[in-house]
């Protein structure tokens, strides 16, 4: 058998994650996989040093605020 196990995914999404049917069907497969923790086994939380690197690389500026206010 190939393809996705829709009954199993629906059961997990609606019973365990407590999604409403409209919420379940609005998810992409990648979003559902993320919610179920698929592919995240080796993921580690971001440390402060990494956040500081990202802030230095992508600083917020006045131009960003002006664009967001429009």
N, C-alpha and C positions, 0 to 999 in steps of 0.2 A: 504494500500500500504506500502511495506517495501523497504528498500534499500536506496541508495543515490539518491538525486534529481540532476542527472547529468545535465539536461538542466539548472537548476537554478545555480548550481555550475559553469558551463561553462560561463553563462551570467555574474556572479559576477567576476569570474577570468579574463575573457577576456575584459569585458567592464569597470568594476569598477577598477580592479587592473591593467588593461592594459597589461596583459600577452599575449604573442604570444602563439598560440596553442601548439607548441613544448615545451614551458616553462610550460604551464599549465599541460600537460600530464607527464612531468618529475617530478612534485611534488608528494610527498607522501601525503596521506590524512592528516597526522599530520602536515606537512608543510603548506598545504592549510589552515587548521584550525587555525594555528598560524597566518598566514597572514590575516585571516579574523577576528582575535581577539577572537576566541572561547576559552573559558576556562580561559581567562585572566582578567575577571571582578574584581577579588580580588587581582590581582597582583599589587605590589607596586614597584617603582623604588628602586634599590639598593642604600643604603646610604654609605657614606665614611667609617663609622665604620665597616660595613659588608665587604667592599672591603679590608680594612686593615686586618680583620680576615682571609680572604681567602688568601691574600698575605703572611701572617705569616704561615699559614697552608701548602701552596703550593708555596714555594719560587722558583723563577727562579734561576738556577745555571749555572756554567760553563758547566757542562755535558749536560744540555738542549741545550745550544747554539751550542755545538759541534755536537750533534745529528741533529739539524736543518740545519746545514751547509752542511751535507753530501748529 
